[in-house]
């Protein structure tokens, strides 16, 4: 079914049908009325296919209104139910009233909560890059850093979601200095050279005069940081399911002589909100190749201080084993929860029960201050905590099902 309305350049929203019998709607006018009566509605929900659907009888002549109100650079989008049977927005009952749509996405049900009809997606202008705007609609902001922002993008044709990282070159130069172009090239080059089911995929890169646009895989489950902060203390099985995958990804990187240097919860992305989900390592902003024969080569400070290995903080020289420390700190953070970790950091290991011998063994080994005595990732995978073969099989099955990729035996050297 064709998309109704005009081009995305002036559009403020998109209604993605969750049932194929509903029309796709690109929203550009200030307001739209939806309902069964074509004489009274901007979008008529009375096609032949819709009339045959079991819930059609519950739709009103005029069912709901979507409205966009612009106030300078701000835009307010409201949903107004005007039906006899009501609507649901993200499971919340809306009847004869108006609510504000605050998020990037909302699920709309008509009359009954189980009758999920549309996903409303907020749009945010254009990327102003021809190759991107021809393929994608620019949606809401996913996150922002000191010199980069990440926006959600939705394919015009396939509805595939992508994350577009937009790096401002001027701000990057202020932060890094005159060598910023080398920094940017290294990030996109290293990220683009790797291919592993537990590493976020990088697609195309677009160099513009003022900005660098990096097209990446989109992780709908947010980051591990979000999960730790917003929900609960993770149980043993959930921790294993996520951290096995990150360990496999790091083992792969280290075999390629790449040190990531910024392992932390915010850089572990989850592909869904399910408890068991594919986890992906992201953000190669400070990643580096280890070329020289000297094992502990790099002396520059890189990463996030809370998760930074001692040899990085004190600039005594570091290599791939710095990631092992950061992996251990991130594992500890996930296991004990944010509140305990924030107060005690590495000392919070003492709050873990002695019954968790295998877990404490891994934490003690990864958080060994002597970098020479700390095991590398391939050695770490030989410890008993990593030998839950049922968990490994579940991970392999999920990766195969969701990505079509095969996770090779992670214990192979």
Secondary structure, DSSP 8 states (H G I E B T S, - for coil): --EES--GGG--EEEEESSTTS-EEEE-SSEEEEES-TTT-SEE---HHHHTSTTGGG--SS-EEEEEEEETTEEEEEEEE-SSS-EEETTEEE-SSEEE--SSEEEEEESSTT-EEEEEEEB----S-HHHHTTEEEEEEEEE-SSEEEEEEEETTT--EEEEEEEEHHHHHHHH-TTHHHHHHHHHHHHHH---TTB--EEEEEE-SSEEEEEEE--TT-BHHHHHHHT----HHHHHHHHHHHHHHHHHHHHTTEE----SGGGEEESSSSSS--EEE---TT-EE--SSSSS-B-S--S-GGG--HHHHTTS-B-THHHHHHHHHHHHHHHH-HHHHHHHGGGGGGGS-TT-HHHHHHHHHHT-SSTTTS--HHHHTTSGGG--HHHHHHHHHHHHHHHS-----TT--
